[in-house]
Amino acid sequence: MLINRFQKHFGMICSILMLGGVSYKAHAERPDAPLAHQIEKTVLGQKGLFAVYAARVGARPEVCQNCDHLINAASTIKLFVLDAAYKAFASGTLHPTDLIPVHNHFHSLVGKGTFVLDQKEDSYDSLYAQQGKEVPVSELLRVMIQYSSNLATNLMIEKLGVFPIRDVVKEQALDGIVFGRMIEDFDADAQNIRNRVSARGLGEFLQKLDQGQIVGKEASQSMITIMLGQKFNDIIPPGLPAGTPVAHKTGWVNGVKNDAAIITLPDGSHYILVVLTSGLPDEAAGVKILNIISQEVYDYFSHSSAH
C-alpha cells in the first residue's frame, strides 16, 4: 500500500512538472526572487499580456513571468533565420559573399499560391529599390536584423528553406521556438502556421548565443556583432544608462511589442532580458511599462554585481 501511494504521488509530481509539455530544468526560475516580485508589481493591472525572462548569463532566471506562453514572434523570429544562415555557412552550403537576386514575389508554404510583401508594412525601403539586382547574403542578413527588413527576411528564407530552418531549431534543442513560415504568408497563417516564441525560448537561445554555443564561438560572436547594430531601440535601451552595449532584436505587430537582448553591465558581465507582449490596447503605454521593466532589471543586476 505504501509503495502504491508513493508511486501515485510521484506520478502526480511528474505530471505537474511536465504540464503543458514544459519539463522541469535544473536552472528553473526563482519565484521567490525580489526582482520577480518587483516585475509583478510593475505589470499589475496593466492591460494585455506581459511575458518576461531575466537572467544572468549561465544562471537560472530571476524572472520568468508568463515565460512559457507562446506569443506572436513578430520580427524576433528573424533571429532563427540568422541562426540557420550561419549553420549553412558552417556546412559550406552558403557563403556570406553569395549573391541573391532581389525580388518581391514568393510562393506560399501551402498550396500553389504566391504573394508579395506590402512595402508600406516594411521598415526598410532601400532594398525594394534594388529589385532586379543581386545583393550579398551578408548584407541581407545585416538589414534583416538591424533594420528588420521583411524583404531581406523572405529572400533568406527562400534561399535556406522553411523546413531546413525548422531542422536547425530542432537540432539546437531550442524549446519554445516555433518557426512556421515566411513573413506575410497569409495563406499559411490561415491554416494556423505561424511564428511563435516564448520568453524562455528566446532567453535560452540568447544564453547559448552569448556562451558561443550557437553554431560555434566565432559564429555566435558574429551574430551578436550584427545584433549590436540594431536600429530600433525604443523598448529595452531606454531603461539603460546611455552607452550601454545591447545586442538585441525587436519585433512588433498590432498589439505586440517584443524585444530580446544580451546586455553588458559596467563590470563586463552580461545578462539576458526578453520582454514579449500581446493584446496591448495602447502600444505606447505598453512600451513605457517595458521601459520601466528594463530599468528595474538593469538596476537589480548592476546592484547585485557590485556586491
N, C-alpha and C positions, 0 to 999 in steps of 0.2 A: 504493500500500500504506500509506504513512504517513498519507494523508488518511483512508483507511478505518479505520485503527487509532484515529485521533483521534476520528472520528465514533462509533466503538464505545465508547470511554472516555467521551466526552461524554454519550452516551445513558445509560450506566450511572450517571453522576453525577446526571443529571436524574431517573432512576428512583429513586435513593436519596432525593433531596430531595423527591420527590413521594410517597414511601412513605406509605401509609395515607391518601392524599388531603390530606396536610398539606404545603403548599408552603413553600419557604424564604422568609423575610421579612427585610427589612433590619434589623429590630430583633429578631434572633434572640437566644436566651438565651446567656449566657456560662457554658458548662460548667466553665470554669476558675476561676470566681469563688469567693472564700473562703467567702462565705455559702452557696453551693450545697453545698460540701463539709461545712460545719457542719450543714446540714439533713440531709444524707445520714447523717451520724453519729447524729443525734438519732433518726431513724426506723429505723436499722439494727437488725434483729432484732425489730422490733415486728410484731405480728400485724395483718393487714388491709392494705389499700392506702391509701397517703397520697399525695395529689397536691397540689403546692404551686406557686403562682405568686407571685413577689415582685418588684416593680419600682418605681422612682421614676416619677412621672407624666411622660410624654413620653419615657421612656428604655426601652431594652431590658431584659428581665428579668434580674435577678441570679440568680434561682432559677426553674427551670421543670421541676421534678421530676414525672414522670408527668403532665405538664400537658396532654397531648393525649388522655388516656384519657377516654372518655365515661362519666360516672358518674351515678347516680341524682341528679337535681337536688334532690329534696325541695323545700322551700319557697323555695330560691333562684330557682326558675322564676317566682316571683311578680314578680320584677323586670321581666320582659318583659311581664307584664300591665300593670304600671305604665307602662312604656315605650309600649305600644300605646294606653293611655288618653290619654297626653299627645300622642301623634300625632293622636288623634281630636280632642282639644281644638284643636290647631293647624289642623286641616282644617275645624273647625266642625261636625262631626257629633256631637259630645258636648260637654257643658259641666259644670264641676265642681259646679254647683248643680242639675243634673238629678236627679230623684228616681227611685229604683228600688225597687219593692216587694220586701220581704224574704220569701223562701220557701225551702223545703228540698226541692225535687224538681227533678231535672234530666234532660234527655234525653242518653242516651249518644251518643257520636260515631259508634258503629256500631250498625246495626240500629234497631229501634223501641223498645228497652228504656229504662226510666227508673231512676233510683237516687236515694237520699237519702244525705246525709252523716251519719256517725256522730259525734254531738256529743261523745262521750267521747274521740274521737281528735282533736278540735279544741282550739285553745288560747285561744279567745275565746268564752265562753258568752253574753255580753251580747247579741250580735246575734241569737241564736236566740230570745231573749225578745221581739224586735221583729218576729216573723213577722206578716205582715198589714199592717205599717206601711211607710211609704216613707222611705228613707234617702238623703241626698245622695251622689252619686258621690264627692265629696271625702272624706267620712267612710269610705266603703267602702275607698277606696284607702289611707287612713291606717291603719285596723285590719288591712288585708291585709298591709301591710309591718311596722308596728310591733308588732302582736300576732300576726302570721302567721295571721290568720283564714282558714280554709278556706272558710267560707260566703261571706264577702265576696269571696274569690277567684273562686269559681264564679259568683256573681252578676255579677261584672265580665266574666268570660269569656263568659257567656251574652249579655251586652249587646254586647260587642265582636265575638265570634265567634272560634272557634279558627283558622279559615283566614286571616282578616284579621290576627290576631296573628302567625301564621307569616309572612305577607307583610311585616310590619314588620321582623321579624328578618332576613328575606332582603334587604329593601331597604337595611337598615343594614349589610349585609355582616358580620353577627355570626357568624363561623365558630365551630364548637364549641358551638353552642346548638341544641338540638332541642326545640322546643315541640310536644308531642304531643296533650295532652288536658286535660280538667278534672281536678281533684283527686278521687280515689276513683272514677273511671270505670273500674271493673274489667273491664267487657266490652271496652273498648278496650285495656286493659292485657293482657288475654288474647290479643289479636291483635298484641301486641308494639308497641303505640302508646304510647310512654312519654315522659316528660320527662327529658331528659339534658343534661348540661353538661360541659364540660371546664374545668379550672382556667385554661387560656389563654383560652378563650372568655369566661369571666366576667371575667378580668383585663383583656382588651382592651375589653370593654363598659364597665368602670369607668374605664379610661383615657379613652375617648371621653366618658363622662359627666362626668368631672372637668374635661375640656377644653371643655365646652359643646357637644359635637358630637352629642348625642342629642336630636333634635327641634330644639333651639336652646339658646342660652345660658341664657335665662330658665327654660325648661322643665327643662333639666338641673339648674340650681341648685335649683329647686322640688323635684325628685325627691330630690336629695341632702339637702335640709332634712327631708323625711319620713324618710329613712333615718337621720338623726342622732337620731331619737326611738326607735330600736329598743329594745324592752323585754327581749329575750333576749340576754344578754351574758356567756355562760359560756365562749365559745371564744376569740375574739381579744382582747377587752378585758382579761381577767385578766393577760395578758402585757405590758400597757402601764402606764405611770405613771398614777395616779389623775387623772382630769380630762382625759385625752387625748381630743380630739374624734374620734369614729369613726362614719362613715356606713356602715352595713352591713346585710346581710340574712343571717340564719341559716336553716338547714334541717336537719331530722332525720327519719329513719325508722329502723326496726330495722337496726342495724349501720352506720348512716350518720350522720355529724355534719359539717355543712358551714358555712362562713362566708366571706363575700366582702366586703371592706372598703376604703374610702378613709380613710386615717389621716393626721392632721396632726401634723407634727413641731414642736418648740419654735420653730424658725426660720420657721414658717409654710408650709413646703413640704409636699407630700403624697407619699405612696407608696401603692401598691396591694398588698394581701395577700389571696390566695384560698387557702383550705385546704379540700380535699374528701377524703372518706374513703369506704371501702366495706369490707364484710366484717369489721367490728370485733367480735371476740368479747366484748370488755369495753369498753363505750362510755365508762364513767367513766375507765378507764385511757387510752383513746384521746384523750379531751378533755384530759387532763393533758399528753399529748405535744403537742397542738395549742397549749396554753397556752405551753409551752416554745418552740415554733417561733415563736409570736407575739413572745415576749420577745427571742429571738435576732435576729429580723428588725428589730425596733424598735431594739435596741442597735446593730446594724450600720449602719442608715440614720442614726440620730441621731449616731453617732460620725463617720461619713463626711461628714455635712453640716456638722460642726463644724470640719472641716479644709479 
